[in-house]
Amino acid sequence: MKRLCQIAGAIIVIGIVACIGGALFGGTSSSLRDLFQISSDLPDLDLFDIDSDQSDWTEMELTGTDDVSALSLDIDGAVLTVQTGDDWSLKSNKNGKGLEYSVSGNTFFLKQKALPRWWKQNQCAQLVLTIPSDITFDTIDASLDGSGFSTVGALSAKHVSLDADGADLTIENLDADSLDLDGDGADVQLSACLREDSSIDADAATVTLDLLDGSTISNVNTEFNLSTFTFNGKDYGDGLSGTIEKSIGTAKKGGTLSITCDVGSIELTTP
């Protein structure tokens, strides 16, 4: 299990032990609050807001991007914004510290390593990747470990795969044939046009998905365990377990959105 999941697991265990101890030995609520002061050392999700002042950022030199048709992202404990523009560019607020990027074949690879103790020093790496507004990727593969990720402008791809472990994601106007989202402990805000079979696996996660006009998903199959599922504003199985199947729109046969959610929350709206 990765770093943030380990931290969260440790806090849960400590909390359980503290509650049991309080029940058995008359512990007070104030002592329990004191115990949870350790949480102040955890990442502040406000850090995932990109710094608007980029005047002293470093712009990286990108070459060989003319034939790029695939995007591979590996972001660890950092903040990345992908925006559309006239051409490729990459900026960093850490002068490229912990940053690796290259073009191999038709794939642009971007990797940002976590900087030591960034969650205590408020010094996480922040990146802005600009891509041409007219590009449609064959694939976008992203591993986002305890990171912030957002998009500005429409992002288009045939297939998108997101492994969001403890990440904070805000993705607007995604246009994709298919999407596979693995969101363990993630907080995901997503609006997307999806056309083919797609999946969401949300363990201990909060996922809000707004399917946009043009989506040809015709069925939703949801399996939830101790979770909440909201479909077009209606609550189903609040905190319980079960299976829900729903048809969408008038299409007789289209893509299927498969959702599994353990101890999490899913909110889905459709056109």
Salt bridges, closest charged atoms under 4 A:
ASP76 OD1 - ARG3 NH2 3.44
GLU100 OE2 - LYS113 NZ 3.24
ASP138 OD1 - LYS158 NZ 3.39
ASP175 OD1 - ARG195 NH2 2.84
ASP177 OD1 - ARG195 NE 2.90
ASP180 OD2 - HIS159 NE2 3.37
